[in-house]
Amino acid sequence: MQNPLNFSDVSTYQDSRLIRLWRHWTQVAGTMPLDKWLKHNLRDLGQISLAEQAGFTEAMNNAVRFQQLACALEYIYQHFADANVGVVDWLQWDVQWQVRDIQQMPLAAFWYWIQLRVTGDGHKQNVGQLSDYKNRNRFFQRLLEDEYFAQAGEKYLWLGLRPQWQSLVAQRAIASAWADTQLDSFLASQTATPPLWLRVQSNQSPAEIQASLSAQGVDANLDALSNIFLQGGKGVNTTLEFKNGDIEIQDLASQFIAHAVDVKPGQKVWDACAGAGGKTLAIAAQMNNKGAVIATDLHDYKLEELKRRAKRAGRFNVRTFTWDGAAPLRLPKEIAQQQGFDWVLIDAPCTSAGTWRRNPDARWRFDEDDTRELIQLQQKILRNAAPAVRKGGHLVYATCSWQVSENEAQVDWFLQQHPHFELQSQRVVGAPELDADTMFVSILKHAHS
């Protein structure tokens, strides 16, 4: 935990183009996700190689991930540069800290702290005039030697997490009965972006798909369970397999949620919060185009994307329409005839805490008031979706968050309100056990009255 990441080329952090990117990003931060913003703005850098694109993307992600740490380092450097670091109430400091505080320090200082945290190399300063960079480097190395970041609040800062999240993580560790090693693995995983995972939706084996992708210039690999993941190289969306619908990009944790919907060909399924349909398509793939998958979402544009993806994948048993969760679903005729769906999946709107590894900018948008609103929305969706589950059918409640308040606590609330449902299982999937997002999934059965 005490060592820098040491997987980045320090020259990337000294590139003037990176600083230019960062300046542009700080002007729009919070208005759109970083990954989407980068797709558009990397093009403005002119002709750059795939390796440079990957390097700039990684550097921007790290700068966003460790931006609070950079502020903390600047704070203690200004107060304790020539003395032992005194006691700092990081919880109180965190409550007062805001993202815009980054702009209070020189840009060169900010990027020097990021460079030190990620590469460990402080012998060269980054772009900009930083006359005291040698003193800053000595100060940083002294912190490491003194194991300053092994302490509670300091450890969270070092890992790119807010000190005030300690209690939330502790709740998760208790709910999942994590050993100390699992908790440490979960915390350490927050410092790096997980790989892109692929789901195979053809008769070809994962090994055959992986070999073909590699031949086309994609850095595709197989894990121990023959799941395909990407580490870089050519973009997978230009490959024959992607164009033909043989593969889909889908995080491994998301795939586990889809597998929790243990549907059989001929059954009826409702994906209530389908979004662009990653789980919808994974569910439909289990049905051999028999039965029906009803996919609903609040946003039409997401359903349009879902329909395009379903067509590409050859899933012709998927139907879509909008549903805002404000009232129970009006059941289609064939569903009403069997008194409800066999399976209902609620992949509920949430804080997305389980995707902060992949989307580090999202962690700084996390707000307790927003969480309370999301909890109310989750309960409304659960309340209005539950009547659509037939007797003997199953309700799968899932989120892409690891927070107990959005998961086990919601399941407890639901069971109190709906005693005719029985909890069959609940757990988090993905990190820390796998190099993936962290998601929650529970399976509840509508028992016969």
KABEL-V541404 format. One record per residue. N is the residue number from 1. D_CENTER is the distance of its C-alpha to the mean C-alpha in Angstrom with 2 decimals. Layout:
<<N:D_CENTER> <N:D_CENTER>>
//
This chain:
<<1:21.63> <2:24.43> <3:24.18> <4:22.40> <5:19.92> <6:22.73> <7:20.93> <8:21.57> <9:24.85> <10:26.32> <11:28.00> <12:24.78> <13:24.66> <14:28.28> <15:27.99> <16:29.20> <17:26.99> <18:23.87> <19:25.52> <20:26.38> <21:22.82> <22:21.79> <23:24.71> <24:23.73> <25:20.12> <26:21.39> <27:23.57> <28:20.87> <29:17.84> <30:16.43> <31:17.97> <32:15.33> <33:11.88> <34:12.58> <35:11.72> <36:14.15> <37:16.55> <38:16.79> <39:17.67> <40:20.59> <41:21.70> <42:21.73> <43:24.49> <44:26.56> <45:26.98> <46:29.32> <47:29.64> <48:27.11> <49:26.34> <50:23.16> <51:23.18> <52:23.54> <53:20.71> <54:18.40> <55:19.97> <56:19.63> <57:15.96> <58:15.34> <59:17.76> <60:16.30> <61:12.81> <62:14.85> <63:17.04> <64:14.43> <65:12.80> <66:16.38> <67:18.13> <68:19.04> <69:20.36> <70:22.47> <71:23.95> <72:24.72> <73:26.38> <74:28.41> <75:29.46> <76:30.81> <77:32.29> <78:34.26> <79:35.46> <80:36.01> <81:36.39> <82:39.83> <83:39.55> <84:37.59> <85:34.44> <86:35.34> <87:33.49> <88:30.71> <89:29.27> <90:25.64> <91:24.65> <92:27.14> <93:26.26> <94:22.58> <95:23.74> <96:25.74> <97:23.36> <98:21.91> <99:19.97> <100:23.24> <101:24.90> <102:23.74> <103:26.46> <104:29.08> <105:29.13> <106:30.44> <107:27.97> <108:29.45> <109:28.88> <110:25.20> <111:24.64> <112:26.94> <113:24.91> <114:21.72> <115:23.89> <116:25.22> <117:21.96> <118:20.47> <119:23.71> <120:26.18> <121:28.78> <122:30.62> <123:33.89> <124:33.28> <125:32.13> <126:29.81> <127:30.94> <128:33.11> <129:35.97> <130:35.01> <131:38.34> <132:37.18> <133:34.40> <134:36.45> <135:36.70> <136:32.96> <137:32.41> <138:34.96> <139:33.42> <140:29.94> <141:31.51> <142:33.48> <143:30.41> <144:29.08> <145:32.54> <146:32.79> <147:29.41> <148:28.65> <149:24.90> <150:25.54> <151:26.21> <152:23.93> <153:22.94> <154:23.41> <155:21.14> <156:18.16> <157:19.07> <158:19.36> <159:15.87> <160:14.42> <161:14.16> <162:16.56> <163:19.61> <164:19.68> <165:16.57> <166:18.78> <167:20.10> <168:16.82> <169:15.77> <170:19.38> <171:19.24> <172:16.41> <173:18.47> <174:21.51> <175:20.15> <176:18.89> <177:22.02> <178:20.30> <179:22.84> <180:22.75> <181:21.65> <182:18.55> <183:17.72> <184:18.43> <185:16.27> <186:13.22> <187:14.09> <188:14.89> <189:11.67> <190:10.04> <191:12.40> <192:11.25> <193:8.93> <194:8.82> <195:11.20> <196:11.23> <197:12.54> <198:15.39> <199:17.09> <200:20.86> <201:22.76> <202:26.27> <203:29.12> <204:28.47> <205:27.26> <206:24.05> <207:26.48> <208:28.29> <209:25.23> <210:24.06> <211:27.60> <212:27.89> <213:24.67> <214:25.87> <215:29.24> <216:27.73> <217:26.20> <218:22.61> <219:21.49> <220:20.61> <221:20.78> <222:21.15> <223:19.92> <224:22.42> <225:21.75> <226:22.13> <227:18.55> <228:18.17> <229:15.70> <230:16.17> <231:16.80> <232:18.35> <233:21.63> <234:22.43> <235:19.90> <236:19.65> <237:20.25> <238:23.81> <239:24.73> <240:27.15> <241:24.88> <242:22.26> <243:25.10> <244:26.81> <245:23.89> <246:23.99> <247:20.29> <248:17.02> <249:13.67> <250:11.45> <251:8.95> <252:11.24> <253:9.85> <254:10.20> <255:13.58> <256:14.60> <257:14.27> <258:16.43> <259:18.83> <260:19.28> <261:21.07> <262:24.09> <263:25.93> <264:29.26> <265:30.88> <266:32.77> <267:30.68> <268:29.18> <269:25.49> <270:23.82> <271:20.14> <272:20.30> <273:17.06> <274:16.73> <275:15.10> <276:15.65> <277:16.39> <278:14.27> <279:15.20> <280:18.55> <281:19.55> <282:18.63> <283:20.78> <284:23.49> <285:23.70> <286:25.02> <287:27.79> <288:29.79> <289:30.20> <290:32.08> <291:31.43> <292:29.15> <293:25.53> <294:25.39> <295:22.19> <296:22.03> <297:19.96> <298:20.95> <299:20.56> <300:23.08> <301:21.43> <302:18.46> <303:21.13> <304:23.06> <305:20.27> <306:20.02> <307:23.78> <308:23.75> <309:21.30> <310:23.38> <311:26.51> <312:25.31> <313:24.37> <314:27.70> <315:26.48> <316:29.37> <317:28.95> <318:26.07> <319:27.20> <320:25.34> <321:26.26> <322:24.92> <323:24.56> <324:23.61> <325:23.70> <326:26.69> <327:29.15> <328:29.44> <329:29.08> <330:32.41> <331:32.55> <332:33.66> <333:37.16> <334:36.39> <335:33.74> <336:36.19> <337:38.84> <338:36.94> <339:36.00> <340:32.26> <341:29.36> <342:29.08> <343:25.31> <344:23.15> <345:19.36> <346:17.67> <347:13.93> <348:14.27> <349:13.03> <350:11.28> <351:9.91> <352:6.22> <353:6.56> <354:4.79> <355:1.19> <356:4.49> <357:5.51> <358:4.78> <359:5.72> <360:8.19> <361:10.41> <362:8.62> <363:9.60> <364:13.12> <365:13.29> <366:12.99> <367:16.55> <368:18.48> <369:20.42> <370:17.49> <371:16.29> <372:19.86> <373:20.00> <374:16.91> <375:18.58> <376:21.72> <377:20.12> <378:18.60> <379:22.12> <380:23.78> <381:21.85> <382:22.61> <383:26.19> <384:26.75> <385:25.14> <386:26.87> <387:30.33> <388:29.26> <389:28.95> <390:32.31> <391:34.11> <392:32.97> <393:29.70> <394:26.18> <395:23.41> <396:19.86> <397:17.64> <398:13.89> <399:10.80> <400:7.03> <401:8.23> <402:10.29> <403:12.95> <404:16.32> <405:17.58> <406:15.28> <407:15.92> <408:19.11> <409:20.85> <410:20.33> <411:21.66> <412:24.61> <413:25.33> <414:25.30> <415:27.66> <416:30.00> <417:30.20> <418:30.47> <419:32.54> <420:33.22> <421:29.72> <422:29.18> <423:26.07> <424:25.88> <425:22.73> <426:19.46> <427:16.92> <428:13.39> <429:12.34> <430:10.44> <431:10.38> <432:12.97> <433:15.05> <434:13.18> <435:11.44> <436:8.26> <437:5.14> <438:7.14> <439:8.63> <440:12.17> <441:15.05> <442:18.69> <443:21.75> <444:24.73> <445:28.07> <446:30.53> <447:33.62> <448:37.03> <449:39.08>>
//
